[in-house]
Amino acid sequence: MSTLNPAQIEVAVGEYYQNTESLKSNPRKIVRVTTIHPDYQDKNKIHDIAVLKLHDNISWSSTAQPQ
């Protein structure tokens, strides 16, 4: 199984402009724990999903909301 180093992952929460690489509102969140699907296959990307637990809570706003 592949591993992800949480220290190397940041999550952009909210409205994000890729061309400027800046967030409109909420800052990036640091990942504390990653859990990769137990059947993930790097070769063909089967079960390409992971759960990320963030170090801090997300502050919901007009640009960052659960769906």
N, C-alpha and C positions, 0 to 999 in steps of 0.2 A: 504494500500500500504506500502511496506517495504521502509525503508530509508537507505541511505548510508551517513556516516559522511565523507565529503571530507578530513578532517584533518587526517583520518586514512588510506588514500589511496595514494600510490606512483605509478607512471607509469615508467616502464623501457623502454627506447626508444633506439633502435639500437640493435646491436648484443649482446646477453646476454647468459652467460654460467651458466646454473642452478646448475651444480655440484660445481662451485666455488662461486656462488652468486655475481659475479662481472660483471660490464659492460665493454665491450671492448672500447667504446668511450663515448657516451653521458651519462651524469649523470641522476639519477632518477628525474622525474618531479613531483611536488606536485600538487594535484588536488584542484581546487578552487571551482567548482560547479559540482554536479552530478544531472542528470535528468534520473529517472528510467521510463521505459515504463509504462504508466498509467494502463495497464491491467496486469501487472506482478503478478504472483501467486507464492508465496514462496513455498507452499506445493508441487506443481508439476513442478515448474520452467517454466511454460508457459510464453512466452514473456520475456525471460531471457536476457534482453539487457538494456544498459544504455548509455547515452552520458556523457562523462567526459570533462569538460573544465579545461584546465591546467592553473596554476598560471603564468607560463612563456612560451614563444614561444619555439618551438622545433628547434634546429639547425640541418638542414639536412646535412648529410655527406655520405660517401661511405657505411656506415653500418646502416644508418637511413634515409630511403627514403619513400615517399608516393608511394603507388602502385596503 
